Amino acid sequence: MPVQFGDDVSAFETEKGKLVILKTDMLVDRTDVPPRMTLRQAARKAVVMNVSDFAAKGVKPVAALVALGLPRGIAKGNVEEIGAGLNDGAHEYGTYIIGGDTGEASDLVIAVSLFGLAAKGTLMLRSGAKSGNLVGVTGLFGKTSAGLRILVKDLKTPKSIRKTLIDSVLMPTARLKEGLALAGTGAVTASIDSSDGLAWSLHEIARSSQVGICIDSLPTAEPCRTFAISNKLDLAELTLYGGEEYELVLTVKPGMWKRAQEAVENVGGSLFKIGKVTSRKSVVLTNRGKRIPIDARGYEHFMSQ
């Protein structure tokens, strides 16, 4: 198989040696749509969720199918709002919705399936990390974790950062430009989308590649730091276990870090170095000389925040 089961996407080889890349993911209203998220934003998010997985593999999505599970009695205007959100997401990432299906369901379900093409050997899988590789991320973490707590629990937040934190939840961004740029460098040995949280993403790369990872720089966004202080919350918890950031977590050949970083910056993004891959099969955070284990915990839906 070109891509092992459990990676961000699936793939099969065509007769001409090209790979057809496929991904499907669904958004369910009760567990995936937090308070204050509009139907239009939710539908857009359903597209972003899938595009982010393509970004992690360095593949441009070409077309999408959408299946909608609609509750009985849903208003026509609400369906039109969902359609507008799907259109927003598709246009934002240069893909097209070419068809789909609708049916009745007890809860709103938006299932998006993406399709794309890739040349053999160009995919950035989860399984290629080697000891000595550098670990990088395309953005800083913790804003969505903080934003969800504001939306669900209405935790106190300085006005100067409140909108930034909430918007990170309501209008997430997939790092497609960054993923495509990185795939062209040949510098990346492993890559994953961080929608299940930074900690889980690190563990997935370590498990798939049979390596360990040592993080020496916690990539915390400054608004999250302010939020944590205001609410006396654990900063590492917010950074590592929040989820829904849709950043890329990747490993890079040490001699090619500059090339990877420049490629990302050339498309308007950022690449932050946060640690190294090790032969010791554990995932840890170093802090003042201490090795602190990073739990293999992933994102929990907003209902449990």
C-alpha contacts under 8 A as a table, 3 or more apart, distances in Angstrom:
res1	aa1	res2	aa2	distance
1	M	4	Q	6.09
1	M	11	A	7.68
1	M	12	F	7.12
2	P	11	A	6.15
2	P	12	F	6.42
2	P	13	E	7.32
2	P	19	L	7.93
3	V	7	D	6.87
3	V	9	V	7.44
3	V	10	S	5.97
3	V	11	A	5.90
3	V	125	L	7.49
4	Q	7	D	6.22
4	Q	10	S	7.64
5	F	10	S	7.18
6	G	9	V	7.90
7	D	10	S	7.26
7	D	125	L	7.03
7	D	126	R	6.50
8	D	23	K	7.63
8	D	53	D	5.34
8	D	54	F	7.47
8	D	56	A	7.38
8	D	57	K	7.42
8	D	192	I	6.83
8	D	193	D	7.34
9	V	21	I	6.72
9	V	22	L	5.87
9	V	23	K	5.09
9	V	53	D	6.60
9	V	54	F	7.01
9	V	57	K	7.72
10	S	21	I	5.85
10	S	22	L	5.17
10	S	23	K	6.21
11	A	19	L	6.18
11	A	20	V	5.41
11	A	21	I	4.53
11	A	22	L	5.96
12	F	19	L	5.54
12	F	20	V	5.44
12	F	21	I	6.97
13	E	16	K	7.97
13	E	17	G	5.98
13	E	18	K	5.74
13	E	19	L	4.51
13	E	20	V	6.26
14	T	17	G	5.41
14	T	18	K	5.40
14	T	19	L	6.07
14	T	20	V	6.99
15	E	18	K	7.42
17	G	119	A	7.45
17	G	120	K	6.94
18	K	117	L	6.84
18	K	118	A	6.07
18	K	119	A	5.17
18	K	120	K	6.18
19	L	117	L	5.64
19	L	118	A	5.11
19	L	119	A	5.96
19	L	120	K	6.23
20	V	115	F	7.14
20	V	116	G	5.93
20	V	117	L	4.81
20	V	118	A	6.61
21	I	59	V	7.94
21	I	114	L	7.98
21	I	115	F	5.65
21	I	116	G	4.98
21	I	117	L	5.65
21	I	118	A	7.01
22	L	113	S	7.12
22	L	114	L	5.63
22	L	115	F	4.82
22	L	116	G	6.64
23	K	50	N	6.58
23	K	53	D	7.64
23	K	54	F	7.76
23	K	113	S	5.51
23	K	114	L	5.17
23	K	115	F	6.82
24	T	50	N	6.61
24	T	111	A	6.95
24	T	112	V	5.58
24	T	113	S	4.12
24	T	114	L	6.29
25	D	46	A	7.59
25	D	49	M	7.12
25	D	50	N	6.16
25	D	111	A	5.75
25	D	112	V	5.78
25	D	113	S	6.71
26	M	46	A	6.69
26	M	109	V	6.73
26	M	110	I	5.51
26	M	111	A	3.98
26	M	112	V	6.20
27	L	32	D	5.90
27	L	33	V	7.84
27	L	42	A	7.90
27	L	46	A	5.73
27	L	109	V	5.69
27	L	110	I	5.11
27	L	111	A	6.21
28	V	31	T	5.81
28	V	32	D	5.40
28	V	33	V	7.11
28	V	107	D	7.10
28	V	108	L	5.94
28	V	109	V	4.64
28	V	110	I	6.59
29	D	32	D	5.50
29	D	33	V	5.04
29	D	107	D	6.45
29	D	108	L	5.28
29	D	109	V	6.40
30	R	33	V	6.37
30	R	107	D	7.13
30	R	108	L	7.91
31	T	34	P	7.71
31	T	301	H	5.76
31	T	302	F	6.58
31	T	303	M	6.50
32	D	301	H	6.42
32	D	302	F	6.87
33	V	37	M	6.38
33	V	42	A	6.46
33	V	302	F	7.80
34	P	37	M	5.90
34	P	148	L	7.42
34	P	151	L	7.02
34	P	152	V	7.17
34	P	302	F	6.28
34	P	303	M	7.95
35	P	151	L	5.97
35	P	152	V	6.61
36	R	151	L	7.28
37	M	41	Q	6.07
37	M	42	A	6.43
37	M	170	L	5.74
38	T	41	Q	5.13
38	T	42	A	6.14
39	L	42	A	4.92
39	L	43	A	6.12
39	L	78	N	7.06
39	L	81	E	6.16
39	L	82	I	5.63
39	L	85	G	7.39
40	R	43	A	5.27
40	R	44	R	6.27
40	R	81	E	5.13
40	R	82	I	5.07
40	R	83	G	7.55
40	R	84	A	6.23
40	R	85	G	4.16
40	R	86	L	7.53
41	Q	44	R	5.07
41	Q	45	K	6.07
41	Q	85	G	5.96
41	Q	170	L	6.45
41	Q	171	M	6.71
42	A	45	K	4.98
42	A	46	A	6.34
42	A	82	I	7.64
42	A	85	G	7.18
42	A	170	L	7.83
43	A	46	A	5.09
43	A	47	V	6.82
43	A	82	I	5.38
43	A	83	G	7.40
43	A	84	A	7.94
43	A	85	G	4.75
43	A	86	L	5.15
43	A	89	G	7.86
43	A	110	I	6.95
44	R	47	V	5.31
44	R	48	V	6.36
44	R	85	G	4.51
44	R	86	L	5.05
44	R	87	N	7.55
44	R	88	D	6.12
44	R	89	G	4.75
45	K	48	V	4.83
45	K	49	M	6.04
45	K	89	G	7.37
45	K	171	M	7.20
45	K	172	P	6.84
46	A	49	M	5.36
46	A	50	N	6.89
46	A	86	L	7.62
46	A	110	I	6.58
46	A	111	A	7.13
46	A	112	V	6.57
47	V	50	N	5.47
47	V	51	V	6.22
47	V	86	L	6.57
47	V	89	G	5.51
47	V	90	A	6.83
47	V	112	V	6.44
48	V	51	V	5.01
48	V	52	S	5.95
48	V	89	G	6.50
48	V	172	P	7.22
48	V	173	T	6.64
48	V	174	A	5.75
49	M	52	S	5.46
49	M	53	D	6.99
49	M	174	A	7.48
49	M	195	S	7.80
49	M	246	Y	7.58
50	N	53	D	5.42
50	N	54	F	6.76
50	N	112	V	7.06
50	N	113	S	7.40
50	N	114	L	6.79
51	V	54	F	5.07
51	V	55	A	6.15
51	V	61	P	6.99
51	V	93	Y	7.64
51	V	114	L	7.61
51	V	174	A	6.31
51	V	176	L	7.02
52	S	55	A	4.90
52	S	56	A	6.33
52	S	174	A	4.68
52	S	175	R	6.33
52	S	176	L	6.58
52	S	193	D	6.22
52	S	246	Y	6.10
52	S	247	E	7.84
53	D	56	A	5.12
53	D	57	K	6.70
53	D	192	I	7.41
53	D	193	D	5.69
54	F	57	K	5.25
54	F	58	G	6.19
54	F	59	V	5.20
54	F	60	K	6.59
54	F	61	P	6.78
54	F	176	L	7.33
55	A	58	G	4.95
55	A	59	V	5.97
55	A	60	K	7.22
55	A	174	A	7.15
55	A	175	R	5.97
55	A	176	L	4.41
55	A	177	K	7.51
55	A	178	E	7.41
55	A	179	G	4.63
55	A	180	L	6.61
55	A	193	D	7.60
55	A	248	L	7.78
56	A	59	V	7.80
56	A	124	M	6.91
56	A	175	R	7.98
56	A	176	L	7.76
56	A	179	G	5.74
56	A	191	S	5.65
56	A	192	I	5.09
56	A	193	D	5.29
56	A	248	L	5.98
57	K	123	L	5.25
57	K	124	M	4.59
57	K	125	L	6.24
57	K	179	G	6.91
57	K	183	A	7.58
57	K	191	S	6.72
57	K	192	I	7.37
58	G	122	T	7.83
58	G	123	L	6.21
58	G	124	M	6.30
58	G	176	L	7.53
58	G	179	G	4.66
58	G	180	L	4.51
58	G	181	A	7.57
58	G	182	L	7.00
58	G	183	A	5.04
59	V	116	G	6.84
59	V	117	L	7.13
59	V	118	A	6.44
59	V	123	L	7.38
59	V	179	G	7.52
59	V	180	L	6.28
60	K	116	G	6.18
60	K	117	L	7.49
60	K	176	L	7.47
60	K	180	L	7.11
61	P	64	A	7.85
61	P	93	Y	7.94
61	P	94	G	7.69
61	P	95	T	5.98
61	P	114	L	6.29
61	P	115	F	5.68
61	P	116	G	4.67
61	P	117	L	7.72
62	V	94	G	7.64
62	V	95	T	5.12
62	V	96	Y	6.69
62	V	114	L	7.44
62	V	115	F	5.76
62	V	116	G	4.94
62	V	117	L	7.68
63	A	95	T	5.41
63	A	96	Y	4.80
63	A	97	I	5.82
63	A	98	I	6.52
63	A	114	L	5.93
63	A	115	F	5.33
63	A	116	G	6.92
64	A	95	T	7.20
64	A	96	Y	5.96
64	A	97	I	4.61
64	A	98	I	6.08
64	A	99	G	7.39
64	A	112	V	6.70
64	A	113	S	5.40
64	A	114	L	4.47
64	A	115	F	6.12
65	L	97	I	5.73
65	L	98	I	6.00
65	L	99	G	5.11
65	L	100	G	4.87
65	L	112	V	5.85
65	L	113	S	5.11
65	L	114	L	6.65
66	V	97	I	7.26
66	V	99	G	6.50
66	V	100	G	4.54
66	V	101	D	6.53
66	V	110	I	7.08
66	V	111	A	5.66
66	V	112	V	4.59
66	V	113	S	6.31
67	A	100	G	5.19
67	A	101	D	4.61
67	A	102	T	5.57
67	A	103	G	7.96
67	A	109	V	7.98
67	A	110	I	6.12
67	A	111	A	5.09
67	A	112	V	6.52
68	L	101	D	6.30
68	L	102	T	4.62
68	L	103	G	6.31
68	L	108	L	7.49
68	L	109	V	5.68
68	L	110	I	4.88
68	L	111	A	6.34
69	G	102	T	5.92
69	G	103	G	5.02
69	G	104	E	5.33
69	G	105	A	4.90
69	G	106	S	7.98
69	G	107	D	7.12
69	G	108	L	5.49
69	G	109	V	4.65
69	G	110	I	6.47
70	L	74	I	6.88
70	L	102	T	7.22
70	L	103	G	6.13
70	L	104	E	4.90
70	L	105	A	5.24
70	L	106	S	7.45
70	L	107	D	6.72
70	L	108	L	5.09
70	L	109	V	6.71
71	P	74	I	5.83
71	P	104	E	5.70
71	P	105	A	5.06
71	P	106	S	5.33
71	P	107	D	5.56
71	P	108	L	5.92
72	R	104	E	6.31
72	R	105	A	7.25
72	R	106	S	7.55
74	I	78	N	6.76
74	I	79	V	7.36
75	A	78	N	5.27
75	A	79	V	6.65
76	K	79	V	5.17
76	K	80	E	6.30
77	G	80	E	5.03
77	G	81	E	6.17
78	N	81	E	4.95
78	N	82	I	6.32
79	V	82	I	5.07
79	V	83	G	6.29
80	E	83	G	4.98
80	E	84	A	6.20
81	E	84	A	5.06
81	E	85	G	6.32
82	I	85	G	5.14
82	I	86	L	6.30
83	G	86	L	5.16
83	G	87	N	6.19
84	A	87	N	5.02
84	A	88	D	6.12
85	G	88	D	4.91
85	G	89	G	6.35
86	L	89	G	5.29
86	L	90	A	6.21
87	N	90	A	5.14
87	N	91	H	6.08
87	N	97	I	7.69
88	D	91	H	5.44
88	D	92	E	6.06
89	G	92	E	5.10
89	G	93	Y	6.49
90	A	93	Y	5.55
90	A	94	G	6.06
90	A	95	T	5.00
90	A	96	Y	5.71
90	A	97	I	6.87
91	H	94	G	5.03
91	H	95	T	6.13
91	H	96	Y	7.23
92	E	95	T	7.92
93	Y	176	L	7.48
105	A	108	L	6.65
105	A	109	V	7.52
118	A	122	T	6.94
118	A	123	L	7.35
119	A	122	T	5.81
119	A	123	L	7.87
120	K	123	L	7.32
122	T	183	A	6.79
123	L	183	A	7.20
124	M	183	A	6.71
124	M	188	V	6.75
124	M	189	T	6.63
124	M	190	A	5.60
124	M	191	S	5.61
125	L	128	G	6.52
125	L	189	T	7.47
125	L	190	A	5.22
125	L	191	S	5.74
125	L	192	I	7.42
126	R	129	A	7.45
126	R	189	T	7.99
126	R	190	A	4.64
126	R	191	S	5.21
126	R	192	I	6.07
126	R	204	E	7.28
126	R	205	I	5.19
126	R	208	S	5.98
126	R	209	S	6.82
127	S	189	T	7.83
127	S	190	A	5.92
127	S	205	I	6.34
127	S	208	S	4.64
127	S	209	S	4.15
127	S	210	Q	7.85
128	G	189	T	4.84
128	G	190	A	4.93
128	G	208	S	7.93
128	G	209	S	5.58
129	A	133	N	6.76
129	A	189	T	5.12
129	A	190	A	5.19
129	A	205	I	7.20
129	A	206	A	7.63
129	A	209	S	5.48
129	A	211	V	7.23
129	A	251	T	6.05
129	A	252	V	7.89
129	A	277	V	7.18
130	K	133	N	5.70
130	K	189	T	7.50
130	K	209	S	7.37
130	K	211	V	6.90
130	K	277	V	6.46
130	K	278	T	7.55
130	K	279	S	7.94
131	S	211	V	6.75
131	S	212	G	7.75
131	S	276	K	7.73
131	S	277	V	4.85
131	S	278	T	4.52
131	S	279	S	5.30
132	G	253	K	7.75
132	G	254	P	7.02
132	G	276	K	6.20
132	G	277	V	5.34
132	G	278	T	6.12
133	N	251	T	5.88
133	N	252	V	5.35
133	N	253	K	5.00
133	N	254	P	5.44
133	N	276	K	5.77
133	N	277	V	5.21
133	N	278	T	7.96
134	L	251	T	5.41
134	L	252	V	5.10
134	L	253	K	6.45
134	L	254	P	5.76
134	L	257	W	7.64
134	L	273	K	7.01
134	L	274	I	7.79
134	L	275	G	5.98
134	L	276	K	4.47
134	L	277	V	6.19
135	V	215	I	7.94
135	V	249	V	7.44
135	V	250	L	5.78
135	V	251	T	4.49
135	V	252	V	6.38
135	V	273	K	5.93
135	V	274	I	5.70
135	V	275	G	4.96
135	V	276	K	5.18
135	V	277	V	6.68
136	G	249	V	5.97
136	G	250	L	5.34
136	G	251	T	6.09
136	G	252	V	7.35
136	G	271	L	6.36
136	G	272	F	5.28
136	G	273	K	4.45
136	G	274	I	5.57
136	G	275	G	7.17
137	V	140	L	7.48
137	V	247	E	6.78
137	V	248	L	5.57
137	V	249	V	4.66
137	V	250	L	6.29
137	V	271	L	5.68
137	V	272	F	5.31
137	V	273	K	6.77
137	V	274	I	7.35
138	T	175	R	7.65
138	T	178	E	7.63
138	T	247	E	5.65
138	T	248	L	5.47
138	T	249	V	6.97
138	T	269	G	7.13
138	T	270	S	5.48
138	T	271	L	4.62
138	T	272	F	6.27
139	G	219	P	7.75
139	G	247	E	5.94
139	G	248	L	7.72
139	G	270	S	6.55
139	G	271	L	6.81
139	G	272	F	6.99
140	L	219	P	5.06
140	L	220	T	5.28
140	L	221	A	4.86
141	F	144	T	7.67
141	F	198	L	7.76
141	F	219	P	5.92
141	F	220	T	4.91
141	F	221	A	5.37
141	F	224	C	7.82
141	F	238	L	7.95
141	F	239	T	5.17
141	F	240	L	7.51
141	F	242	G	7.95
141	F	245	E	6.88
142	G	145	S	5.16
142	G	146	A	6.23
142	G	220	T	6.04
142	G	221	A	6.11
142	G	224	C	5.38
142	G	238	L	5.12
142	G	239	T	4.27
142	G	240	L	7.45
142	G	242	G	6.11
142	G	245	E	7.94
143	K	146	A	5.16
143	K	147	G	5.94
143	K	164	T	7.91
143	K	165	L	5.24
143	K	168	S	6.39
143	K	221	A	6.54
143	K	223	P	6.73
143	K	224	C	5.26
143	K	245	E	7.83
144	T	147	G	4.75
144	T	148	L	5.95
144	T	165	L	6.33
144	T	166	I	7.37
144	T	168	S	5.52
144	T	169	V	5.30
144	T	242	G	6.58
144	T	243	G	7.04
144	T	244	E	6.48
144	T	245	E	6.26
145	S	148	L	5.40
145	S	149	R	6.54
145	S	238	L	5.72
145	S	239	T	7.54
145	S	241	Y	7.83
145	S	242	G	4.39
145	S	243	G	6.76
146	A	149	R	5.23
146	A	150	I	6.41
146	A	165	L	6.39
146	A	224	C	6.23
146	A	227	F	6.82
146	A	228	A	7.90
146	A	238	L	6.99
146	A	242	G	7.99
147	G	150	I	5.08
147	G	151	L	6.27
147	G	162	R	7.81
147	G	165	L	4.55
147	G	166	I	4.57
147	G	167	D	7.66
147	G	168	S	6.87
147	G	169	V	6.10
148	L	151	L	5.06
148	L	152	V	5.92
148	L	153	K	7.95
148	L	166	I	7.21
148	L	169	V	6.74
148	L	302	F	6.59
148	L	305	Q	7.06
149	R	152	V	5.22
149	R	153	K	5.26
149	R	154	D	6.51
149	R	155	L	6.28
149	R	305	Q	6.27
150	I	153	K	5.50
150	I	154	D	4.25
150	I	155	L	4.90
150	I	156	K	7.31
150	I	157	T	7.62
150	I	166	I	7.25
151	L	154	D	5.56
151	L	166	I	7.18
152	V	302	F	7.33
152	V	303	M	7.71
152	V	305	Q	7.17
153	K	305	Q	7.99
155	L	231	N	7.32
156	K	230	S	7.25
156	K	231	N	6.93
157	T	161	I	7.15
157	T	162	R	5.81
157	T	227	F	6.18
157	T	230	S	6.88
157	T	231	N	7.99
158	P	161	I	5.86
158	P	162	R	6.16
158	P	227	F	7.58
158	P	230	S	7.91
159	K	162	R	5.15
159	K	163	K	7.50
160	S	163	K	7.50
161	I	164	T	5.29
161	I	165	L	6.27
161	I	223	P	5.98
162	R	165	L	5.36
162	R	166	I	6.25
163	K	166	I	5.14
163	K	167	D	5.86
164	T	167	D	5.25
164	T	168	S	6.28
164	T	223	P	7.86
165	L	168	S	5.30
165	L	169	V	7.07
165	L	223	P	7.26
165	L	224	C	7.81
166	I	169	V	5.45
166	I	170	L	6.39
167	D	170	L	4.93
167	D	171	M	5.47
167	D	172	P	7.56
168	S	171	M	5.66
168	S	172	P	5.50
168	S	245	E	7.75
169	V	172	P	5.90
169	V	244	E	7.55
172	P	244	E	7.82
172	P	245	E	7.01
172	P	246	Y	7.17
173	T	245	E	7.92
173	T	246	Y	6.58
174	A	246	Y	5.59
174	A	247	E	6.92
175	R	178	E	5.34
175	R	179	G	6.16
175	R	246	Y	7.13
175	R	247	E	6.28
175	R	248	L	6.96
176	L	179	G	5.06
176	L	180	L	6.16
177	K	180	L	5.31
177	K	181	A	6.14
177	K	264	V	7.91
177	K	267	V	6.44
178	E	181	A	5.10
178	E	182	L	6.07
178	E	263	A	7.80
178	E	264	V	5.25
178	E	267	V	6.73
178	E	269	G	6.41
179	G	182	L	5.14
179	G	183	A	6.15
179	G	248	L	7.61
180	L	183	A	5.21
180	L	184	G	6.60
181	A	184	G	5.40
181	A	185	T	6.96
181	A	263	A	5.68
181	A	264	V	6.10
181	A	267	V	7.42
182	L	185	T	5.38
182	L	186	G	7.35
182	L	187	A	7.26
182	L	188	V	6.84
182	L	260	A	5.97
182	L	263	A	6.39
182	L	264	V	6.65
183	A	186	G	6.17
183	A	187	A	7.75
183	A	188	V	7.02
185	T	188	V	7.42
185	T	259	R	6.87
185	T	260	A	6.26
185	T	263	A	7.34
187	A	252	V	5.48
187	A	253	K	5.57
187	A	256	M	5.51
187	A	257	W	7.11
187	A	259	R	7.39
187	A	260	A	6.18
188	V	191	S	7.22
188	V	250	L	6.83
188	V	251	T	5.78
188	V	252	V	4.51
188	V	253	K	6.49
188	V	260	A	7.69
189	T	250	L	7.44
189	T	251	T	5.54
189	T	252	V	5.66
189	T	253	K	6.82
190	A	205	I	6.92
190	A	250	L	5.42
190	A	251	T	5.22
190	A	252	V	7.46
191	S	205	I	7.38
191	S	248	L	6.76
191	S	249	V	5.71
191	S	250	L	4.19
191	S	251	T	6.54
192	I	201	S	6.49
192	I	205	I	7.33
192	I	248	L	5.81
192	I	249	V	5.40
192	I	250	L	6.40
193	D	196	D	7.94
193	D	201	S	7.18
193	D	246	Y	5.93
193	D	247	E	5.98
193	D	248	L	4.81
193	D	249	V	6.27
194	S	197	G	5.21
194	S	198	L	5.68
194	S	200	W	7.85
194	S	201	S	5.67
194	S	243	G	6.68
194	S	244	E	6.98
194	S	245	E	6.26
194	S	246	Y	5.16
194	S	247	E	5.33
194	S	248	L	5.87
194	S	249	V	6.35
195	S	198	L	7.99
195	S	243	G	5.10
195	S	244	E	4.19
195	S	245	E	5.55
195	S	246	Y	4.83
195	S	247	E	7.30
195	S	299	Y	7.49
196	D	200	W	6.23
196	D	201	S	6.83
196	D	241	Y	7.98
196	D	242	G	7.81
196	D	243	G	4.70
196	D	244	E	6.22
196	D	298	G	5.09
196	D	299	Y	4.60
197	G	200	W	5.48
197	G	201	S	6.19
197	G	240	L	6.23
197	G	241	Y	5.12
197	G	242	G	5.46
197	G	243	G	3.56
197	G	244	E	6.64
197	G	245	E	7.28
197	G	297	R	8.00
197	G	298	G	5.43
197	G	299	Y	5.39
198	L	201	S	5.11
198	L	202	L	6.24
198	L	239	T	7.33
198	L	240	L	4.96
198	L	241	Y	6.31
198	L	242	G	7.61
198	L	243	G	6.77
198	L	249	V	7.58
198	L	298	G	7.97
199	A	202	L	5.27
199	A	203	H	6.34
199	A	240	L	4.99
199	A	241	Y	5.98
199	A	294	I	6.52
199	A	295	D	6.84
199	A	296	A	6.25
199	A	297	R	6.50
199	A	298	G	6.80
200	W	203	H	5.09
200	W	204	E	6.10
200	W	241	Y	7.62
200	W	295	D	7.96
200	W	296	A	5.40
200	W	297	R	5.57
200	W	298	G	4.93
200	W	299	Y	7.95
201	S	204	E	5.07
201	S	205	I	6.37
201	S	249	V	6.87
202	L	205	I	5.33
202	L	206	A	6.18
202	L	213	I	7.18
202	L	249	V	7.41
202	L	283	V	7.23
203	H	206	A	4.97
203	H	207	R	5.92
203	H	283	V	6.58
203	H	296	A	6.10
204	E	207	R	5.11
204	E	208	S	5.94
205	I	208	S	5.22
205	I	209	S	5.86
206	A	209	S	5.27
206	A	210	Q	5.59
206	A	211	V	4.87
206	A	212	G	5.35
206	A	213	I	6.57
206	A	281	K	7.35
206	A	282	S	7.80
206	A	283	V	7.48
207	R	210	Q	5.11
207	R	211	V	6.75
210	Q	281	K	6.98
211	V	277	V	6.84
211	V	278	T	6.09
211	V	279	S	5.30
211	V	280	R	6.52
211	V	281	K	5.08
211	V	282	S	7.54
212	G	277	V	5.74
212	G	278	T	4.75
212	G	279	S	5.63
212	G	280	R	5.09
212	G	281	K	3.98
212	G	282	S	4.60
212	G	283	V	5.52
213	I	275	G	7.31
213	I	276	K	5.90
213	I	277	V	4.48
213	I	278	T	5.46
213	I	280	R	7.84
213	I	281	K	7.46
213	I	282	S	6.30
213	I	283	V	4.71
213	I	284	V	6.45
214	C	275	G	5.61
214	C	276	K	5.47
214	C	277	V	6.32
214	C	278	T	6.81
214	C	282	S	7.85
214	C	283	V	5.86
214	C	284	V	5.01
214	C	285	L	5.83
214	C	286	T	7.00
215	I	218	L	6.95
215	I	274	I	5.69
215	I	275	G	4.22
215	I	276	K	6.58
215	I	283	V	7.81
215	I	284	V	6.15
215	I	285	L	4.68
215	I	286	T	6.22
216	D	274	I	5.96
216	D	275	G	5.18
216	D	285	L	5.96
216	D	286	T	5.19
216	D	287	N	7.08
217	S	273	K	7.71
217	S	274	I	4.75
217	S	275	G	6.53
218	L	236	A	7.57
218	L	239	T	7.59
218	L	274	I	6.56
218	L	285	L	7.95
219	P	239	T	7.25
219	P	272	F	7.77
219	P	274	I	6.78
220	T	224	C	6.80
220	T	225	R	6.90
220	T	235	L	7.91
220	T	239	T	5.76
221	A	224	C	5.39
221	A	225	R	6.57
222	E	225	R	4.99
222	E	226	T	6.42
223	P	226	T	5.12
223	P	227	F	6.17
224	C	227	F	4.95
224	C	228	A	6.03
224	C	235	L	7.69
224	C	238	L	7.62
224	C	239	T	7.97
225	R	228	A	5.16
225	R	229	I	6.37
225	R	235	L	6.51
226	T	229	I	5.27
226	T	230	S	6.23
227	F	230	S	5.10
227	F	231	N	6.23
228	A	231	N	5.31
228	A	232	K	5.57
228	A	233	L	4.69
228	A	234	D	6.48
228	A	235	L	5.89
228	A	238	L	7.90
229	I	232	K	5.05
229	I	233	L	6.58
230	S	233	L	7.97
233	L	238	L	7.83
234	D	237	E	5.32
234	D	238	L	6.51
235	L	238	L	5.25
235	L	239	T	6.18
236	A	239	T	5.03
236	A	240	L	5.81
237	E	240	L	5.45
237	E	241	Y	5.64
237	E	242	G	7.37
238	L	241	Y	5.85
238	L	242	G	5.39
239	T	242	G	6.12
240	L	243	G	7.87
241	Y	297	R	6.68
241	Y	298	G	6.03
241	Y	299	Y	6.08
242	G	245	E	7.90
242	G	298	G	7.83
242	G	299	Y	5.85
242	G	300	E	7.91
243	G	246	Y	7.87
243	G	298	G	7.03
243	G	299	Y	4.76
243	G	300	E	7.77
244	E	299	Y	7.36
251	T	277	V	7.59
252	V	256	M	6.88
252	V	257	W	6.18
252	V	260	A	7.74
253	K	256	M	5.37
253	K	257	W	6.50
254	P	257	W	5.63
255	G	258	K	7.69
256	M	259	R	5.27
256	M	260	A	6.36
257	W	260	A	5.14
257	W	261	Q	6.06
258	K	261	Q	5.04
258	K	262	E	6.01
259	R	262	E	5.26
259	R	263	A	6.16
260	A	263	A	5.16
260	A	264	V	6.40
260	A	271	L	7.99
261	Q	264	V	5.29
261	Q	265	E	6.20
261	Q	270	S	7.11
261	Q	271	L	5.53
262	E	265	E	5.00
262	E	266	N	5.96
263	A	266	N	5.18
263	A	267	V	6.90
264	V	267	V	5.53
264	V	268	G	6.67
264	V	269	G	5.16
264	V	270	S	5.91
264	V	271	L	6.61
265	E	268	G	4.98
265	E	269	G	4.79
265	E	270	S	5.53
265	E	271	L	7.56
266	N	269	G	7.24
278	T	281	K	7.24
282	S	293	P	7.64
283	V	293	P	6.19
283	V	294	I	5.71
283	V	295	D	7.94
284	V	291	R	5.99
284	V	292	I	5.35
284	V	293	P	4.39
284	V	294	I	5.07
285	L	291	R	5.73
285	L	292	I	5.04
285	L	293	P	6.31
285	L	294	I	6.48
286	T	289	G	6.18
286	T	290	K	5.41
286	T	291	R	4.60
286	T	292	I	6.06
287	N	290	K	5.19
287	N	291	R	6.63
287	N	292	I	7.36
300	E	303	M	7.96
300	E	304	S	6.47
300	E	305	Q	7.26
301	H	304	S	6.02
301	H	305	Q	7.16
302	F	305	Q	5.17
